[in-house]
Amino acid sequence: MTTRHDIDAAPELRELNLADKHDGPGAAAIVAAGIGVFTLGLFTVLAEVSAGIHDFLESMAFGQPVGPLAGKTILASLAFFVSWLILGMMWKDKDPDIKKKFWLGFWLGILGAIMTFPPVFTAFG
Amino acid sequence: MELTSRETWTVIHGLVLGTLFLLAFGGGLAGLWSLRPGFLTAAGIRERMGRLYFGVWAMALVAWATVITGSWIVYPWYRVKLSPVGDDAYAGCAGATLPNATCSPRDFLKSNVAGNTETWHGFGMEWKEHVSWAAPILATAAAFLVVYYGPRLIGRPWLRAAVIVMFVGAFAAAAVGGAFGAFLNKIAPIV
């Protein structure tokens, strides 16, 4: 395996004798974070679009008066952790292009954040 | 001098956890910023990495604790419907100058009984309650990346910058939540 961290640019690392690491687990965390935030935004919009989805999200509140926020946040958290687990297993010993994966996660996250902005999601109501 | 149970939880959610989050963010960002070629000796790297690992994971855990206490403990008190009468959802808020036993903070804001307050709910609370959940997600992923790559981030400036973007993104999401939380608690406190 070639070394991805640049020891010539950072000679202080030579003394630490660091073994190189696959980028797969790191890329999985980055993309999963994007998926989590995107899911949060998506369900925020969908709760406005559909009364059925709104009620489904609200039904996940375990009897607490949390409203549809319960389902939005539970599903977003699940999307983050489950996708992290799946991608982490898929890419465990692989080296995907982490720059491309970062931009994928970045834009998913940006889209998700935009969809949590009230003027945006209420436009779908 | 005492705090009610609800006030105590509001303080834990906003002040205690919020302060810890800010501290962890400041320390974590300074640590990440200094992971640059030529800035540290090998001994210096060894000395500070443990502290950085602790700081980034503390920020992630505090972020989860903040959104969970906010959404599942404090938020139900904010949004409860107390005294609707017929079609008038805000009947309990008539004449109120602050939320009270018959007028929840959300109903108080939406009723506009004390000025033009509806936007504090429709924009401030709605944005805060949603976007804040991006903070623990981004902070957890950033914490994992810091621990997974460790000092290797020094030799990979682009990746280090990507981690900082996620770390700052987590802070920005929390800042929206924290700022609106402070304003909302001033205008329509949980009682």
Interface residues (C-beta under 8 A of the other chain):
Chain A: R4 H5 D6 I7 A9 A10 E12 L13 E15 L16 L18 D20 K21 P25 G26 A29 I30 A32 A33 G36 V37 L40 G41 T44 Q64 P65 V66 G67 L69 A70 K72 T73 A76 S77 F80 W84 I98 K99 F102 F106 G109 G112 A113 T116 F117 P118 P119 F121 T122
Chain B: P37 G38 L40 T41 A42 I45 R46 V67 S71 W72 Y75 P76 R79 V80 K81 G122 F123 E126 W127 E129 H130 V131 W133 A134 I137 L138 T140 A141 F144 L145 Y148 Y149 G150 P151 R152 L153 I154 G155 R156 P157 W158 L159 A162 V165 M166 G169 A173
